[in-house]
């Protein structure tokens, strides 16, 4: 209970659950773009309830000052549509308790699965869930941003070892891409760290602050790179084939360009999430293989 924001969490609890008391405060690991904290509450009837308080990063709040309210609306829409997302409880944008808006959601019991015992089952559920997300009706999601293929010019020196300049040139020559797929809902950061598993079942998809509307291949490309990093290129291709079988109407002709776009976004971030030199070397080699397979399909 020695969490530095203990008093604020207690105030928020009293605001939302007036008769409840906070039993435990647990920071949740893994959040980069949002700080998530689990609260275990004692309710008046003697039961307990676990909730999560999410505070978005300054970068996300600058990008979208309404991000807390938007994520709350999205979670409500997705929960109603039957997706396994955290049940949204409240959004507090009064800034009376915390200096920034926060959202409160139910805790989903389980944990990310980084070393699955049954890889084929793991891949099949990942592909099915991604397809399910991409088939959500988007008529009421106009508040989400639209994601198109572009790359930002960097002021920093480009990564010569990974031939970043050449990747930029290939993408620049292809832009603008013709629209070959109907736009759909994108999670924006669909990778195994945002998937909650319990007893080998995928029971939750969390962290929706990067959600957008766009070509479904955006999410697929990100997941492909994550699968290559976590396993190997054969696993990446197996996931892709499973997704393709779920989404036969999707045109995959532009997938290599989305792969290159993902690679460009990740190259400057190695230092952010590589734990040490060995980890960075692994990430760099994965990018090298990922880019090479994309270029071979284009050239």
C-alpha positions as CSV (number, residue, x, y, z in Angstrom):
1,X,0.0,0.0,0.0
2,X,3.0,2.3,-0.2
3,X,2.3,3.2,-3.8
4,X,3.1,7.0,-4.3
5,X,-0.4,7.6,-5.6
6,X,-2.1,5.6,-2.9
7,X,-4.1,8.6,-1.7
8,X,-5.3,9.4,-5.2
9,X,-6.3,5.7,-5.9
10,X,-8.2,5.7,-2.6
11,X,-10.1,8.9,-3.6
12,X,-10.9,7.5,-7.0
13,X,-12.2,4.3,-5.4
14,X,-14.5,6.3,-3.1
15,X,-15.8,8.3,-6.0
16,X,-16.7,5.2,-8.0
17,X,-17.4,2.6,-5.3
18,X,-18.3,4.8,-2.2
19,X,-18.5,1.8,0.2
20,X,-15.4,0.0,-1.0
21,X,-11.8,0.1,0.4
22,X,-8.5,-0.5,-1.3
23,X,-6.9,-3.8,-0.3
24,X,-3.9,-3.8,-2.7
25,X,-2.2,-1.6,-5.3
26,X,-0.2,-3.3,-8.0
27,X,1.6,-1.5,-10.8
28,X,1.2,-3.6,-14.0
29,X,4.4,-4.2,-16.0
30,X,4.8,-3.7,-19.7
31,X,3.0,-0.4,-20.3
32,X,5.0,2.0,-22.4
33,X,2.3,4.3,-23.8
34,X,0.1,4.1,-20.7
35,X,0.7,3.5,-17.0
36,X,-1.7,0.8,-15.7
37,X,-2.3,0.0,-12.0
38,X,-4.4,-2.8,-10.6
39,X,-6.5,-2.1,-7.5
40,X,-8.0,-4.9,-5.5
41,X,-11.1,-3.6,-3.7
42,X,-13.1,-4.9,-0.7
43,X,-16.8,-4.4,-1.4
44,X,-19.5,-4.0,1.3
45,X,-21.0,-7.4,0.7
46,X,-17.7,-9.1,1.6
47,X,-16.6,-9.8,-2.0
48,X,-13.6,-8.4,-3.7
49,X,-13.2,-6.8,-7.1
50,X,-10.1,-6.1,-9.2
51,X,-10.0,-3.0,-11.4
52,X,-7.3,-1.3,-13.5
53,X,-6.7,2.4,-13.6
54,X,-5.0,3.6,-16.9
55,X,-3.1,6.8,-17.2
56,X,-2.0,7.7,-20.8
57,X,1.4,9.0,-21.6
58,X,2.1,12.6,-22.4
59,X,2.9,11.7,-26.0
60,X,-0.5,10.1,-26.4
61,X,-2.3,13.0,-24.7
62,X,-0.6,15.5,-27.1
63,X,-1.5,13.3,-30.0
64,X,-5.1,13.1,-28.8
65,X,-6.2,15.2,-25.9
66,X,-9.4,13.1,-25.7
67,X,-7.6,9.8,-25.6
68,X,-9.1,8.6,-22.3
69,X,-12.6,9.4,-23.3
70,X,-12.1,7.9,-26.8
71,X,-10.6,4.7,-25.4
72,X,-13.5,4.4,-23.0
73,X,-16.0,4.8,-25.8
74,X,-14.2,2.2,-27.9
75,X,-14.1,-0.3,-25.1
76,X,-17.8,0.1,-24.5
77,X,-18.4,-0.5,-28.3
78,X,-16.2,-3.5,-28.4
79,X,-17.5,-5.1,-25.2
80,X,-21.1,-4.7,-26.6
81,X,-19.9,-6.3,-29.8
82,X,-18.7,-9.3,-27.9
83,X,-15.0,-8.9,-28.0
84,X,-12.9,-10.0,-25.0
85,X,-11.8,-6.5,-23.9
86,X,-11.8,-5.1,-20.4
87,X,-15.2,-4.0,-19.3
88,X,-15.1,-0.1,-19.1
89,X,-16.2,1.1,-15.8
90,X,-15.6,4.9,-15.8
91,X,-13.6,7.7,-17.3
92,X,-12.6,10.5,-14.9
93,X,-11.6,13.6,-16.9
94,X,-12.4,16.0,-14.1
95,X,-8.7,16.1,-13.2
96,X,-9.9,16.6,-9.6
97,X,-8.0,13.5,-8.3
98,X,-5.3,12.8,-10.9
99,X,-3.7,15.7,-12.9
100,X,-4.7,13.9,-16.1
101,X,-7.8,12.1,-17.3
102,X,-7.9,8.4,-16.4
103,X,-10.0,5.4,-17.4
104,X,-11.1,2.6,-15.1
105,X,-11.7,-0.9,-16.4
106,X,-12.3,-4.4,-15.0
107,X,-9.2,-6.6,-14.6
108,X,-9.0,-9.6,-16.9
109,X,-7.6,-12.6,-15.0
110,X,-4.7,-14.2,-16.9
111,X,-1.4,-13.1,-18.3
112,X,0.5,-12.7,-21.7
113,X,1.9,-15.9,-23.1
114,X,5.4,-15.4,-24.3
115,X,6.4,-19.1,-24.5
116,X,3.3,-21.0,-25.5
117,X,3.3,-24.8,-24.9
118,X,1.1,-25.4,-28.0
119,X,2.3,-23.0,-30.7
120,X,-0.2,-24.1,-33.3
121,X,-3.1,-23.4,-31.0
122,X,-1.6,-20.1,-30.0
123,X,-1.2,-19.0,-33.6
124,X,-4.7,-20.1,-34.5
125,X,-6.3,-18.1,-31.7
126,X,-4.2,-15.1,-32.5
127,X,-5.2,-15.1,-36.1
128,X,-8.8,-15.7,-35.3
129,X,-8.9,-12.8,-32.8
130,X,-7.2,-10.4,-35.2
131,X,-9.7,-11.3,-37.9
132,X,-12.6,-10.8,-35.4
133,X,-11.3,-7.3,-34.6
134,X,-11.0,-6.4,-38.2
135,X,-14.6,-7.4,-38.8
136,X,-16.1,-5.2,-36.1
137,X,-18.6,-2.7,-37.5
138,X,-17.0,0.7,-37.6
139,X,-20.1,2.9,-38.3
140,X,-19.9,4.4,-34.7
141,X,-16.2,4.7,-34.5
142,X,-15.7,7.9,-36.5
143,X,-13.8,9.4,-33.6
144,X,-10.9,7.1,-34.2
145,X,-8.0,8.4,-36.4
146,X,-7.5,7.0,-39.9
147,X,-4.1,5.3,-40.5
148,X,-2.6,5.5,-44.0
149,X,0.8,4.4,-45.3
150,X,3.5,7.0,-44.8
151,X,6.9,7.3,-43.2
152,X,8.2,10.2,-41.2
153,X,11.5,11.7,-42.3
154,X,14.0,11.5,-39.5
155,X,16.5,14.2,-38.5
156,X,18.8,11.6,-36.9
157,X,21.3,9.8,-39.0
158,X,19.7,6.9,-40.8
159,X,20.7,3.3,-39.9
160,X,23.1,2.4,-42.6
161,X,23.6,-1.2,-41.3
162,X,19.9,-1.9,-41.9
163,X,19.8,0.1,-45.1
164,X,17.1,2.5,-43.8
165,X,17.6,4.9,-46.6
166,X,16.8,2.3,-49.2
167,X,13.7,1.2,-47.4
168,X,12.5,4.8,-47.4
169,X,13.2,5.1,-51.2
170,X,11.2,1.9,-51.9
171,X,8.3,3.2,-49.9
172,X,8.4,6.7,-51.4
173,X,8.3,5.2,-54.9
174,X,5.2,3.3,-54.0
175,X,3.2,6.1,-52.4
176,X,0.4,6.8,-52.5
177,X,-0.8,3.2,-52.4
178,X,-4.1,2.4,-54.1
179,X,-6.9,1.4,-51.8
180,X,-7.5,-2.3,-52.3
181,X,-9.1,-3.3,-49.0
182,X,-12.1,-1.9,-47.2
183,X,-11.0,-0.1,-44.0
184,X,-11.6,-1.7,-40.7
185,X,-10.9,-1.4,-37.0
186,X,-7.2,-1.6,-36.1
187,X,-6.0,-2.4,-32.6
188,X,-2.8,-0.6,-33.5
189,X,-0.4,-2.6,-31.3
190,X,-1.6,-6.2,-31.7
191,X,1.3,-8.3,-30.3
192,X,1.6,-11.0,-27.6
193,X,2.2,-8.6,-24.8
194,X,-1.3,-7.2,-25.2
195,X,-3.0,-10.6,-25.3
196,X,-4.2,-12.2,-22.1
197,X,-4.3,-16.0,-21.8
198,X,-5.9,-18.3,-19.3
199,X,-5.6,-22.1,-19.5
200,X,-4.3,-21.9,-23.1
201,X,-7.3,-19.7,-24.1
202,X,-7.1,-16.2,-25.4
203,X,-9.4,-14.4,-23.0
204,X,-8.5,-10.7,-23.4
205,X,-7.1,-8.1,-25.7
206,X,-5.9,-5.0,-23.8
207,X,-4.3,-1.6,-24.4
208,X,-6.4,0.0,-27.1
209,X,-4.9,3.5,-27.0
210,X,-3.4,3.1,-30.5
211,X,-6.7,2.0,-32.1
212,X,-7.4,3.5,-35.6
213,X,-9.3,2.9,-38.8
214,X,-7.4,1.6,-41.8
215,X,-6.3,-1.3,-44.0
216,X,-6.3,-4.5,-41.9
217,X,-2.8,-5.2,-43.2
218,X,-1.5,-2.6,-40.8
219,X,-2.1,-4.8,-37.8
220,X,-1.1,-7.9,-39.6
221,X,2.3,-6.5,-40.6
222,X,3.0,-5.5,-36.9
223,X,2.0,-8.9,-35.7
224,X,4.2,-10.6,-38.4
225,X,7.3,-8.8,-37.2
226,X,6.5,-9.6,-33.6
227,X,6.1,-13.3,-34.5
228,X,9.4,-13.3,-36.3
229,X,11.1,-11.7,-33.4
230,X,9.6,-14.1,-30.9
231,X,9.9,-17.3,-32.9
232,X,11.1,-17.4,-36.5
233,X,10.1,-16.6,-40.1
234,X,8.2,-19.9,-40.5
235,X,6.0,-19.1,-37.6
236,X,5.4,-15.6,-39.0
237,X,4.3,-17.2,-42.3
238,X,2.1,-19.7,-40.5
239,X,0.3,-16.9,-38.7
240,X,-0.2,-15.0,-42.0
241,X,-1.7,-18.1,-43.7
242,X,-4.1,-18.6,-40.7
243,X,-5.2,-15.0,-40.9
244,X,-5.6,-15.2,-44.6
245,X,-7.9,-18.3,-44.3
246,X,-10.1,-16.2,-41.9
247,X,-10.1,-13.2,-44.2
248,X,-10.3,-14.5,-47.7
249,X,-11.7,-11.2,-49.0
250,X,-8.6,-9.3,-48.1
251,X,-6.1,-8.4,-50.9
252,X,-2.5,-9.0,-49.7
253,X,-0.8,-7.3,-52.6
254,X,0.4,-4.4,-50.4
255,X,1.5,-6.4,-47.4
256,X,5.2,-6.0,-48.3
257,X,4.9,-2.2,-48.2
258,X,3.2,-2.4,-44.8
259,X,6.0,-4.7,-43.6
260,X,8.5,-2.1,-44.6
261,X,6.5,0.6,-42.9
262,X,6.5,-1.3,-39.7
263,X,10.3,-1.9,-40.0
264,X,10.9,1.8,-40.4
265,X,8.8,2.6,-37.3
266,X,10.7,0.1,-35.2
267,X,14.3,0.8,-36.3
268,X,14.7,4.0,-34.2
269,X,13.1,2.3,-31.2
270,X,15.6,-0.5,-30.5
271,X,17.2,1.4,-27.7
272,X,13.8,1.9,-26.0
273,X,12.9,-1.8,-25.6
274,X,16.1,-3.7,-26.1
275,X,17.2,-4.9,-22.6
276,X,20.9,-5.3,-23.6
277,X,23.3,-5.6,-26.5
278,X,22.3,-9.2,-27.2
279,X,18.6,-8.3,-27.3
280,X,19.3,-5.4,-29.6
281,X,21.4,-7.7,-31.9
282,X,18.4,-10.1,-32.0
283,X,16.0,-7.4,-32.9
284,X,18.3,-6.0,-35.6
285,X,18.7,-9.4,-37.2
286,X,15.0,-9.9,-37.2
287,X,14.4,-6.6,-38.9
288,X,17.0,-7.5,-41.5
289,X,15.2,-10.8,-42.3
290,X,11.8,-9.1,-42.3
291,X,12.9,-6.3,-44.6
292,X,14.6,-8.8,-47.0
293,X,11.5,-10.9,-47.4
294,X,9.4,-7.8,-48.1
295,X,11.9,-6.4,-50.7
296,X,12.0,-9.8,-52.4
297,X,8.3,-9.7,-53.0
298,X,8.4,-6.1,-54.3
299,X,11.5,-6.2,-56.6
